[in-house]
Amino acid sequence: MAERSMVVTRIEAGLDKLSDACLFLASCALVVLLVTFGWLVFGRYVLNVTPTWVEQLALVLVGYITFLGAAAGIHESSHLGVDMFRDMLGETPRAIVMIAVDIMLAIFGLVMLLAGIKLMRFGWDTLLPMLNVPEGVRTFSEVCCGALLLVFAGTRAVLSIINFREFASHTTIERF
């Protein structure tokens, strides 16, 4: 039992680091977004030359900020949700519902991953205007998010199923 607990602890620590990396990259993208918009304002109103590439870069960065932040939010269980009905259930039904939600999120992540790969491959030969990078760079954020959702929610579901008794007794306050 202690071995399993150590393995679970290491897995959770690894997923925490992966989530932190997502938030760090999203934060860096946000800083780059703010700096580029500062350059846009400076160029437009001080230099009287509008940098046209800022809009395209902003669209790419917003995708990464959104998708990486959403994946980290799934890992940290910080998304908005309607908990009233789930909280009205007893410990065991509540645990079953939470595991079912994680399984559905993992399936959604898998679908998002597969659709994102297809979309990324479709657009890889087309260049983004003004940036001259493949269109697939924009949709790669969707692929990353799908993979992260699959990993975060899928791992949580598997660990919850393996440790069901302990998980069911901890669902009243916070996730396992």
Residue pairs with C-beta under 8 A, 6 or more apart in sequence:
4 162
8 159
8 163
11 155
11 159
12 159
15 75
15 151
15 152
15 155
16 75
18 75
18 148
18 151
18 152
19 71
19 72
19 75
19 76
19 152
20 72
22 68
22 69
22 71
22 72
22 75
22 148
23 68
23 69
23 72
25 64
25 68
26 64
26 65
26 68
26 69
26 72
29 61
29 64
29 65
29 68
30 61
30 65
32 57
32 61
33 57
33 58
33 61
33 62
33 65
36 54
36 57
36 58
36 61
37 54
37 58
39 51
39 54
40 50
40 51
40 54
43 49
43 50
43 51
44 50
52 130
53 130
53 131
55 130
56 128
56 129
56 130
56 131
57 130
57 131
59 138
60 128
60 131
60 137
60 138
60 141
63 138
63 139
63 141
63 142
64 141
64 144
66 141
67 141
67 142
67 144
67 145
68 141
68 144
68 145
68 148
70 79
70 145
70 149
71 144
71 145
71 148
71 149
71 152
72 148
73 79
74 105
74 148
74 149
74 152
74 153
75 148
75 152
75 156
77 174
77 175
86 94
86 97
86 98
87 94
89 97
91 168
91 169
91 171
91 172
92 168
94 168
94 171
94 172
95 160
95 164
95 167
95 168
95 171
98 160
98 171
98 175
99 157
99 160
99 161
99 164
99 167
102 153
102 154
102 156
102 157
102 160
103 153
103 154
103 157
105 149
105 152
105 153
106 149
106 150
106 153
106 154
106 157
108 149
109 145
109 146
109 147
109 148
109 149
109 150
109 151
109 152
109 153
109 154
110 146
110 150
111 146
112 142
112 145
112 146
112 149
113 143
113 146
113 147
113 149
113 150
114 146
115 142
115 146
116 139
116 140
116 142
116 143
116 145
116 146
117 143
119 139
119 142
120 136
120 139
120 140
120 142
120 143
121 136
123 134
123 135
123 136
123 138
123 139
124 134
124 135
124 136
125 134
126 134
126 135
127 133
127 134
127 135
128 134
128 135
128 137
128 138
156 175
156 176
159 167
159 176
160 167
160 176
163 176
166 176
167 176
170 176
